[in-house]
């Protein structure tokens, strides 16, 4: 049996919870703003989470037991905000899956945090204190500097005692986590698994490095245009870093049925393959292969795909290669499915992107719409059915969501709509 | 620096690290563990207090600390 999605959560630049995210996607709200000039030629645009209050976000989860919410406040009291954002997204998904009221045994719940190099910004920010006097480092520094702090803290708050770890695949990490969770369910190592797309807090050095590779929009410019994130547009010029976290609860159908959980979608198929390539350049063969084999595993023909949530970061090379791969994978049906890129609204949430976009896909599927490609004016291809600058009503029974990463990571997941039950 | 100033600094940092604790619960003869502090919370209180007092004390000097009074005594020696 295929795994099903029973819970979703998200915190990003345009929304602090799932209903707000759906509304923001429909409106085509954009979270991209100018950022202060560090004078290092790095990115001058970002889509940050603003106005986040951990205490308020936890308090808003009113159906979760008081004890769990109190435990969250207590456990993450000293944690950096990126971890707290992850925790809130995971608590939202836990709540939406009803795991607090119709639980799965604690040792049958897995936890996959889908990312790596998550805390470079945190480490960077503490460097001056360390240089001044090493004793000024917080006692928790060694813990907070580790990616696995996300696993430990989330598991403590949510009482998860099954299999858990971080997994990574650069910008494809989110999908890598989803694939890993489906392996856990298929191997019967868990009945349910939380997949967390974690907030990726890059240091200025890493952002500068991405600018050096030519991957970032508006790097080093005095007044970069907020509309510079324009996936699939002829004027695309690089991605905009986004801040955010998302969580999916994937569950075996048997477990979901026995708990009476609402099934939001089915993970009908996936594929994850390497290009045997250490470089940042995307590969048409690799991308087309994973799309085709994900559809084959899902038992879906190209003519049945209604929507593609593209990886489309807004880099010229990445967008061009993905369009060619879509043509290859979908053949004569390439003009059938709607295609959009959530990164045009929330920026590139790095390791979290795949999970943020899986949540966006589930919401559009259930909400009967496709969100706009906000800044798309001159499409690079007239074969694909790109959504324009406003949302469109759409009947989505089957969707693909692509994620690709530097170092030859290619991934595609297939989500199918399911009736309530 | 007086014993009282150091104790007040410790107290402020205990409240910062342990959100559930009320000021009235913190007494000089009490233990941090009785207030719900785990080992990392205790280390947090120590590092925050050292920073506030502008002192650096090798972590080994705290190994015999058993309660707030003995913690304040170690800090006082260096302040």
Interface residues (C-beta under 8 A of the other chain):
Chain A: X73 X74 X77 X78 X133 X135 X136 X137 X138 X139 X140 X143
Chain B: X17 X18 X19 X20 X40 X43 X44 X46 X47 X48 X50 X51 X56 X57
